[in-house]
Every structure is written in structure tokens, then in C-alpha cells.
Amino acid sequence: SLVSEIGGYFDRAASAVG
């Protein structure tokens, strides 16, 4: 849950930035 949430947030942020 925590890992999934963090992973999804980080991935989304990276995708938005890049």
C-alpha cells in the first residue's frame, strides 16, 4: 500500500516533469 502509493506518486511526478 505505502510502496504502491509512493511509487505511483513519484512515477506520476517524474512523468509530469519529464
Summary of the structure (lengths in Angstrom):
residues: 18
radius of gyration: 8.0
end to end distance: 25.2
largest distance: 25.2
contacts: 29
relative contact order: 0.19
helix: 89%
strand: 0%
